Amino acid sequence: MNHFEYRDNTMFCEDVPVSAVAESVGTPFYLYSKETLSHHFKVIDQAFADIPHITCFATKACSNIAILSLFKSLGGGADIVSGGELFRALKAGVEPQKIVYSGVGKSAEELRYALESGILMFNVESSQELQKLQEIAQSLNIKAPVALRVNPDVDPKTHAYISTGLAKNKFGVPIEEAEKIYQDANSLSHIEVVGVSCHIGSQLTTVSPFIESLQRVIAFMDRLKESGLQVKYLDMGGGLGIQYDEEEPPHPEEYASAIKKVLAGHGYTLIIEPGRVIVGNAGILVTKVLYTKSGNKNFIIVDAGMNDLTRPSLYGAYHAIKPVEEKEGQQHQEADVVGPICETGDFLAKDRSLPVCDQDDLLAVMSSGAYGFTMSSNYNSRPRVAEVLVDGNEFHLIRKRETKDDLIAGESIPACIPS
Ligand SMILES: *Cc1c(COP(=O)(O)O)cnc(C)c1O
């Protein structure tokens, strides 16, 4: 469910016409519905309401501090993958005791920052990282709360770039090696073993890989328990998919009830790290048609490019594209929607049947709330776009469009270069 719908042929976000936002902030921009964000957060959080759990929103999916603080206000925590994301989560008011830190390459500086911030748990992904964490914790004279991220070797049946729980992926440690690392961890003076974590991939559209990996993780935790190591947290990561096109992902209720069935009686506190499922369909990218051209092929050239929304170029991802204003008796044609970037890979849609567009028409790139703005860049020296949050009949600029000065902030021309 989302709050982007047509009223009298005009696309609204909640009670705000999308065109009114475009008039105010210019294009392109990301537009989020607060009601949709809240609703999606609550649906997944409440699906686990009857068991001890923490919903740690995966910050990398959509990291604007306004949105992080919205989830915080609903009781959420954060899953972070960098010191920068920790900074954002803390700025947004997320309680450190609801923050978990994942990622294969945490730097010493990042580990120290997170230790000093008092986060709930480090999801450690290698023996060397464990050792580094021990050293830093010792130097700070605090104990680092740790879960080992295990790689359950389960095929999530999703895009290769977002599969993370296969033996060949860089993430986590093989379950067979994990027990030894746990025993090592347990003997370290400044490490406290508190959990086990896993995350098998993103945009999963069936429940079974989650269940398969959960069963493997629980069997592993039972073995740990037998060897005298009792942990509190079971972090199952994120990964639940959304509908971009024809996918039929399980409803969060279905996902939750399958998980709860396997978990029942084990007494662990569950941590989930949903990202895409909460924000994906709560945001759109609004772009303006600059030019159209036809020849061998029809092209609609818009003012948003692969630097603003990378998913189509990176994953060949599908995003529905809809006109902001529907016109009566509109002709359709097959066209590529492309951006201004000097790369052939710069497209938002290929061979798509779309209404014939005129210059200055606005298009909405749907389902862009997850991994949209957060993956954007300044490539081709394009300022990153504005982000806007709609609340009922009001809208708020939650990130200003970057300026040309922002593009060169931090750059300088040294004296060795003749002027
Ligand atoms: C990316 C990621 C998530 C979120 O994945 P979604 O598919 O957006 O739910 C959760 N946990 C970890 C460790 C991640 O890397």
The ligand as a Tripos MOL2 file, in Angstrom:
@<TRIPOS>MOLECULE
LIG
   15    15     1     0     0
SMALL
NO_CHARGES

@<TRIPOS>ATOM
      1 C1         21.3980   -4.0380    3.1750 C.3       1 LIG1
      2 C2         21.2540   -4.7300    4.4590 C.ar      1 LIG1
      3 C3         20.0040   -4.8270    5.0830 C.ar      1 LIG1
      4 C4         18.7460   -4.3160    4.4570 C.3       1 LIG1
      5 O1         18.3350   -5.0380    3.3450 O.3       1 LIG1
      6 P1         16.8930   -4.7600    2.6980 P.3       1 LIG1
      7 O2         16.8510   -5.6920    1.5660 O.co2     1 LIG1
      8 O3         16.8670   -3.3380    2.2930 O.co2     1 LIG1
      9 O4         15.8800   -5.0730    3.7430 O.co2     1 LIG1
     10 C5         19.9500   -5.4090    6.3310 C.ar      1 LIG1
     11 N1         21.0520   -5.8870    6.9340 N.ar      1 LIG1
     12 C6         22.2730   -5.8340    6.3620 C.ar      1 LIG1
     13 C7         23.4400   -6.3680    7.0840 C.3       1 LIG1
     14 C8         22.4170   -5.2490    5.1160 C.ar      1 LIG1
     15 O5         23.6250   -5.2170    4.5460 O.3       1 LIG1
@<TRIPOS>BOND
     1     1     2 1
     2     2     3 ar
     3     2    14 ar
     4     3     4 1
     5     3    10 ar
     6     4     5 1
     7     5     6 1
     8     6     7 2
     9     6     8 1
    10     6     9 1
    11    10    11 ar
    12    11    12 ar
    13    12    13 1
    14    12    14 ar
    15    14    15 1
@<TRIPOS>SUBSTRUCTURE
     1 LIG1         1 GROUP 0 **** ****
